[in-house]
Amino acid sequence: MTNMLCRRALLLAGCAGFASFAAPLAAQDDVSENVSNADRAEEGVIIVTARRREERLIDVPLSVTSLSGESLIKQGVQDLVQIGQQVPNITLEVSRGTNTTLTAFIRGVGQQDPVAGFEAGVGLYIDDVYLNRPQAAVLDIYQVERIEVLRGPQGTLYGRNTIGGAIKYVTASLPDETSVMVRGTYGSFDQADLIVSASTPVSDNLKIGASGARLSRGGFGRNLNLGTENYNKDVWAARGTIEFDSGPVFVRLSGDYVKDDSEARQGHRLIPGQLTGAPVLDNVFDTRAGLNVVDQEVEAFGGALNVAIELSDTLTFKSITGYREDSSTTPIDFDSLPAADLDVPAIYENDQFSQELQLLYEGDRLSGVVGFYYLNANAFTAFDVALFNTGAAIGLPGLNAQTLGDVGTETWSVFGDFTYDLTNTIAVSVGGRYTSDKRSSRVLRTTFVGGFSDLFDGSGVPLVTTSDFEGSETFSDFNPRASISWQPNRNHNVYFTYSQGFKGGGFDPRGQTSAAPDLNGDGVINFDDQFEFLRFGAETVDSFELGWKASLLDNRLNISIAGFLGQYDNVQIPGSVGLDSNGDGVNDSFIGITSNAASADVNGFEFEGNALVGKDFAGEGSRFSINWSLGYLDAGFNTFIDAFGNDVADSRVFQNTPDFTGHMGFNLGLPVASGMVDLIGLASFRSDASQFESPNPFLDQDGFVLVDASMVYTVDSGLFSIGLHGKNLFDKEYIVAGYNFVAGGTPPGTPFVPTLGLEGTLTGFYGDPRRIFVTAQVNF
């Protein structure tokens, strides 16, 4: 029976650890209560699968943080980006101009641009299925078992685009008995959420379950021009699961669906209109954006089939099959003014199929896994860039530049990772992954006059085709990993790990082939010149990490300390330069130029921990625990070649990468009546950060602190709970993303000069303001 439960835990746990020493709001004894009995070889010991096989957390030579679904619910955490407050050296944000596209950076490595052709630097997984695109990736938190963050390159076991790290979203497994859960939320800005889940065993071997969610909230601000809400939420979501367990065979089939009809999220202008003189609005969540040729709409769905088969006492076979698809339209009004000065309606369509096979071995001294991974995906992005003001100024009324990118990806890899116990206290691990990553791209850029293109039901007429490119290239690499661990006893682990991450190259979807130079010097601009002009190569990170994990005072104090050195080579830098097509001194388009322009060092440390400070001090069952994290990054470019061939490393910084991140939290549990009251507090901080590699005093965010608090009462039977939650209690105003198409402005008083459009685009997007809400949950 124990072996069967362990196999089931291994399947459901998948690729990352169950918990870390910094699991928030609980000390080790409390954390272990969030892990099923099948995952605990003994009381107080957490079993993880960070290396795709079961082992104690303290034995794993990796930096892993895991947040249990139970703790996230108690804190009132509602979407994926909010976990960034509790994990060191990570940035998770909603991408500029969207509601559901994810921007993720770990240890300075990530990718901000969500268009087809650019790949993420942080891998996101839903039930072990890798999400190839960032659209629809700001996942809501409901019926989740845990969310895990692995920091540093995970190129060996996770592979594709985990050069910065990996995030794993694991949905809850089905309980053994019939159950129904109803959870409701009501709060600030007319927030009204309802989540209903139900499951039941059909037979001794078969269980089914389903969840549905209606998530809604009014806007934090208004679109004063269109009369609509800004920063609102209008989401329908559902999940379904079937589990079959016959002993040696365990099968889990899961699926999910999301429909987001929220209004378009538009930015706040930070400067007056340079053409009309429109003043800056007082409320940063208000906008005057006028683009409405398409509605904001996102639809996403997918599924996973996970199978585990015990072949013998030492061998387990595992298969993970996944399919995902999403489509969205979004009106992005860069200038955030009524006129079509820089208006960008956009279409995103993505689909993917993946298959992973694993063979796991668990012996007395040797354990490990070998596997094969395959992905076939397609990403399509098309957008107009309406420059009607500029067109009128240069005699091209209704000027519009359309960019279309269609990117196919076919990748496969083989991998292996094994650990051997040299002695009772020393173990060595080695692993490697070979990846072949083929990228096929179509780049089509067309200039229209007379309005929007036919993609957006416009009457624009094609004037000239400035790019018509179709090409492909395969990027391949072998990425090794090795570590050595010394455990003088069961409660201490000192380790040293080397790992390498890899992200394949591609073709700049905004590149303009008509602007390609004669790169081969033959006097003719041919396909080879265009190929090299649009192409950018793969990037890699080599990471060296020295760490110490300890569980002290009978598991009442748990700490994890890691220092790391990262060598970041051939960094892909998306950029652009303005294009004056008719020589009148007005930029009426831009050329995308993405190159492997940089090399950098990313060094730092992380310190996480939790402590059970008091237990039964105010009656039986009372407890007081604290938890904390601290991350530091020293990230700097050694070289940075700009679009004009100059090394500007001294004037460039890492985007979305504060030097310091950290949090301090507590949970005071007091028995009251026939239940428990949890008083939960959390303060998180981030130091100064830049939105782009070129610092900008208007968009860059100074350091700030966010304070959250919750009070949750749960009856002893667990059948009912009610909570009061406050987020950003001091109503801190902070920028999370933005657009910049102006020069000048510094020093203060220097005139702004628009670099695209005539109004000058300098707009910001902001994090959530103060919100207060109540939750209630009933379990049947």
Helices and strands as residue ranges (DSSP letters): H 2-13, H 28-32, G 37-39, E 47-48, E 55-56, G 57-59, E 63-68, H 69-75, G 80-85, E 90-94, E 102-106, E 109-111, E 122-126, E 129-131, E 144-151, E 165-171, E 179-187, G 188-190, E 191-201, E 206-217, E 221-223, E 228-230, E 233-245, E 249-260, E 268-269, E 297-310, E 315-333, E 343-362, E 366-386, H 388-393, E 400-421, E 426-449, G 454-456, E 461-486, E 492-503, E 506-507, G 513-515, H 527-534, E 535-536, E 539-552, E 557-573, E 576-579, E 589-592, E 595-615, E 623-640, G 649-651, E 660-672, E 675-686, E 704-715, E 720-727, E 735-744, E 752-754, E 761-766, E 771-779
